[in-house]
Amino acid sequence: MSRTLKVGVIGVGSMGKNHVRVLSSMREYDLIGCYDINHESSSAYANLYGIIAYTSPEELYRDVDVVTIAAPSFLHKEYALAAASAGCHVLVEKPIALNTIDAQEIIDACKLAGVRLCVGHVERYNPAIATLLQIITQEELIAVDFQRMSPFYTRVADASVVEDLMVHDIDILNAITASPIKRIVSHGARIYTDKLDYAQALITYENDLVASVTASRVTETKIRTARISARKCFILIDYLNRTVEISRKTNFTLDVGYAVQYKQENIIEKVIVPIYEPLRSEFEHFAYCINTGDDIATSGEMGLKALKICHQIQENAIIGKG
């Protein structure tokens, strides 16, 4: 029988406030409180949701079964290790850490403590992506093209666009194929920060799949798309509108009884995508895995795998001025 899990949130910034909002309304969890280095901010959310504003993370760990960490990336290791040591299951926002050594330490600490670890690759729980992963089991993939573009925001100062945005699509690629990578070619530019603000990567796999991945935080519009070329179809995913369209070739010809004839060269299938919030689905999945012992889709190991690829993309990139 599933038990209700006492949960606390570390960090109530742009992502953490969504953790508080969603967790406060879930039957799988009992939201106990939150902690933020800015106590005024955590107090405001605590008052809004009727929870405790802790003055230290250690106090929060003592009162909960699960901790979600939505603090800046450079603090992920510190909070995750302490939470695991206190016996708390840990959900840490992506990227799992800013380097692979810290990521491995988080994974090892959770294993040693016997607690579960989930990485917040929330896009994996987008209903459009969940639908895509079901569809492609029946298709022979040739190439994928991901585009993830946004205007510049100052909220992320400790991570490049590869670690902040592209990591989502790298994680989805890892879900699509387990084939080893043959080669990565990448380019990028610094525009507003001392890290990559724009990056493109071309990844080829041993199974001949070709992946083109673009991430930008200097584009004055928000784009979240995936284009999948398969042997028998073309699939277009819009993450923002959560739509999936499949184009298939057909040789259908319509004879209407007079000189003008019509030929249908392809058909477009508009797939019915379920409507649900990805973050809620992610939290539901984590609670289910804690209670059942099932494998976590976005495990620590998957977070580390995505981070390693991100670092290779950054290392290979040709950086512009700055």
C-alpha positions in Angstrom: 0.0 0.0 0.0 1.4 3.4 -0.9 2.1 5.7 1.9 1.9 9.5 1.9 5.4 11.0 1.9 6.3 14.0 4.0 8.2 16.4 1.6 10.1 19.6 1.9 11.4 22.0 -0.8 14.9 23.6 -0.8 14.9 26.8 -2.8 11.8 28.8 -3.7 13.1 30.7 -6.7 11.6 30.4 -10.2 11.5 26.6 -10.2 11.2 26.0 -6.5 8.0 28.0 -6.2 6.4 25.6 -8.8 7.6 22.7 -6.6 5.7 24.2 -3.6 2.6 24.9 -5.7 2.3 21.4 -7.2 3.3 19.4 -4.1 0.8 21.3 -2.0 -2.0 19.8 -3.9 -0.9 16.2 -4.3 -2.3 13.3 -2.4 1.0 11.4 -2.6 2.7 14.0 -0.5 2.3 15.9 2.6 4.1 19.2 2.1 5.7 20.1 5.4 7.8 23.2 4.6 10.4 24.9 2.6 13.8 26.5 3.0 15.6 29.3 1.1 18.7 31.3 2.0 16.4 34.3 1.6 14.2 33.7 4.6 11.8 36.5 3.6 11.1 34.7 0.4 10.5 31.3 2.0 8.3 32.9 4.7 6.1 34.4 2.0 5.5 31.0 0.4 5.1 29.3 3.8 2.4 31.8 4.7 0.7 31.4 1.3 0.5 27.6 1.6 0.2 27.1 5.3 3.6 25.3 5.7 6.8 25.9 7.8 9.5 28.3 6.7 12.6 26.6 8.0 15.6 28.6 9.1 18.1 25.8 8.2 18.0 22.9 5.8 19.0 20.5 8.6 15.8 21.3 10.5 13.8 20.5 7.3 15.6 17.2 6.7 14.6 16.0 10.2 10.9 16.5 9.5 10.5 14.9 6.1 10.9 11.7 4.0 11.6 13.5 0.7 13.5 16.6 -0.2 13.2 18.4 -3.6 16.2 20.6 -4.4 15.5 23.6 -6.6 18.5 25.7 -5.5 21.2 27.1 -7.9 23.1 24.3 -9.6 26.4 24.9 -7.7 24.6 24.1 -4.4 23.0 20.8 -5.6 25.9 18.7 -4.2 25.9 20.3 -0.8 22.1 20.0 -0.3 21.8 16.5 -1.8 24.6 15.0 0.2 23.2 16.4 3.5 19.7 15.3 2.6 20.8 11.7 1.8 22.9 11.6 5.0 19.8 12.5 6.9 17.9 9.6 5.3 15.8 11.6 2.9 14.9 10.6 -0.7 16.2 13.3 -3.1 14.8 14.9 -6.2 17.4 17.4 -7.5 16.6 19.7 -10.4 18.7 19.4 -13.6 21.5 19.5 -14.1 22.3 17.0 -11.4 25.5 19.0 -10.7 27.9 21.2 -12.6 30.6 18.6 -13.0 30.6 14.8 -13.3 32.6 14.3 -10.1 30.0 16.0 -8.0 27.2 14.1 -9.8 28.8 10.8 -9.0 29.3 11.8 -5.4 25.5 12.5 -5.2 24.7 9.1 -6.7 27.1 7.3 -4.4 25.8 9.1 -1.3 22.2 8.2 -2.1 23.1 4.5 -2.7 25.1 4.4 0.6 22.2 5.9 2.5 19.7 3.6 0.9 17.5 6.5 -0.4 16.1 7.0 -3.9 17.5 9.7 -6.3 15.6 11.4 -9.1 16.9 14.2 -11.4 14.4 16.8 -12.4 14.5 16.4 -16.2 10.9 17.5 -16.3 10.6 17.5 -20.1 10.8 13.7 -20.0 7.4 13.9 -18.3 5.9 16.2 -20.9 2.8 14.4 -22.3 4.0 15.1 -25.8 7.3 13.4 -25.1 5.6 10.5 -23.3 3.5 10.0 -26.4 6.5 10.2 -28.7 8.4 7.5 -26.8 5.4 5.2 -27.3 5.1 6.0 -31.0 8.8 5.4 -31.9 8.8 1.9 -30.6 7.2 1.0 -33.9 9.4 3.2 -36.1 12.9 3.0 -37.6 14.5 6.3 -36.8 16.9 8.1 -39.2 17.4 11.5 -37.7 16.1 13.9 -35.0 16.3 17.6 -34.8 15.7 19.4 -31.5 15.3 23.2 -31.1 15.0 24.8 -27.7 15.3 28.6 -27.8 14.4 31.4 -25.4 15.0 35.1 -24.7 17.8 35.9 -22.3 17.0 35.8 -18.6 19.4 36.5 -15.8 18.0 33.8 -13.4 20.7 31.2 -14.5 24.2 32.5 -13.9 26.1 29.4 -13.0 25.3 27.2 -16.0 25.8 27.4 -19.7 22.9 27.1 -22.2 24.0 23.5 -22.7 23.6 22.6 -19.0 20.5 24.8 -18.6 18.4 24.1 -21.7 20.1 21.6 -24.1 20.4 19.1 -21.3 16.6 18.4 -21.6 16.9 17.3 -25.2 20.1 15.3 -24.4 18.1 13.4 -21.8 15.3 12.8 -24.3 17.9 11.5 -26.8 19.2 9.1 -24.1 15.6 7.8 -23.7 15.2 7.4 -27.5 18.4 5.4 -28.1 20.9 3.5 -26.0 23.3 3.3 -28.9 26.9 4.5 -28.1 27.8 7.9 -29.6 30.2 7.8 -32.5 31.0 11.5 -32.9 30.0 14.9 -31.6 30.6 18.1 -33.5 29.5 21.4 -31.8 29.7 25.1 -32.1 28.7 27.9 -29.8 28.9 31.5 -28.7 29.1 33.7 -25.7 26.7 36.6 -26.0 25.6 37.9 -22.6 27.6 35.8 -20.2 31.1 34.2 -19.9 29.5 30.8 -20.7 27.9 29.5 -23.8 24.6 31.3 -24.5 24.0 29.7 -27.9 25.1 26.2 -28.9 24.5 23.7 -31.7 25.6 20.1 -31.7 25.5 17.3 -34.3 25.7 13.9 -32.7 26.1 10.7 -34.7 25.5 7.3 -33.1 26.9 3.8 -33.7 23.4 2.7 -35.0 23.6 5.5 -37.6 21.0 7.8 -36.0 21.9 11.5 -36.5 20.8 14.1 -34.0 20.9 17.8 -34.4 20.4 19.8 -31.2 20.2 23.6 -30.9 19.8 25.6 -27.7 19.7 29.3 -27.3 19.0 31.8 -24.5 19.5 34.8 -26.9 16.5 34.2 -29.2 13.6 36.7 -28.8 11.0 34.1 -29.0 10.3 30.8 -27.2 10.6 27.7 -29.3 10.4 24.1 -28.1 10.2 21.6 -31.0 11.4 18.2 -32.1 11.4 16.8 -35.6 11.8 13.1 -36.1 12.6 11.6 -39.5 11.8 7.9 -39.6 11.8 5.5 -42.6 8.1 5.4 -42.9 7.0 8.7 -41.4 7.9 12.2 -40.2 7.0 13.3 -36.6 6.6 16.9 -35.4 6.5 17.6 -31.7 5.6 21.0 -30.2 6.5 20.9 -26.5 4.8 24.2 -25.7 1.5 23.4 -27.2 2.0 19.7 -26.4 1.0 18.5 -29.9 2.2 15.5 -32.0 1.7 15.3 -35.7 2.7 12.3 -37.9 3.1 12.7 -41.7 2.9 9.4 -43.7 3.2 8.7 -47.4 0.2 7.5 -49.3 -0.7 6.7 -52.9 -4.4 7.5 -52.5 -6.0 8.9 -55.8 -9.6 10.1 -55.9 -11.6 9.8 -59.2 -14.5 12.2 -58.9 -16.0 11.4 -62.3 -14.8 14.3 -64.3 -11.5 15.7 -65.7 -10.1 17.0 -62.5 -8.6 14.4 -60.3 -7.1 14.6 -56.9 -4.0 12.8 -55.5 -3.2 12.5 -51.8 0.5 12.3 -51.4 0.6 12.1 -47.7 -1.7 12.0 -44.7 -1.2 13.9 -41.4 -2.2 12.2 -38.2 -2.9 14.5 -35.3 -2.2 12.4 -32.2 -4.4 12.9 -29.2 -2.0 13.9 -26.4 -3.2 13.6 -22.8 -3.4 16.9 -20.8 -1.5 16.9 -17.5 1.3 19.0 -15.9 4.7 17.5 -16.5 6.0 18.5 -13.0 3.1 16.8 -11.3 3.7 13.7 -13.4 7.4 13.8 -12.4 6.5 14.0 -8.7 3.9 11.2 -9.1 6.5 9.0 -10.7 9.0 9.6 -8.0 6.5 8.8 -5.2 5.5 5.6 -7.0 9.1 4.5 -7.4 9.8 5.2 -3.7 6.8 3.1 -2.6 7.3 0.3 -5.1 11.1 0.2 -5.6 10.6 0.5 -9.4 13.3 2.0 -11.6 13.2 5.8 -11.8 13.1 7.1 -15.4 15.3 10.1 -14.8 17.6 8.4 -12.3 20.9 9.8 -11.0 22.7 7.6 -13.6 20.6 9.1 -16.4 21.3 12.6 -15.1 25.1 11.8 -15.1 24.9 10.4 -18.6 23.3 13.6 -19.9 25.8 15.7 -18.0 28.7 13.9 -19.6 27.4 14.5 -23.1 26.7 18.1 -22.3 30.3 18.6 -21.2 31.6 16.9 -24.4 29.4 19.3 -26.4 30.9 22.3 -24.5 34.4 21.1 -24.9 34.1 20.7 -28.6 32.3 24.0 -29.2 34.0 26.8 -31.0 33.2 29.8 -28.8 32.8 33.3 -30.2 34.1 36.6 -28.8 34.3 36.9 -25.0 
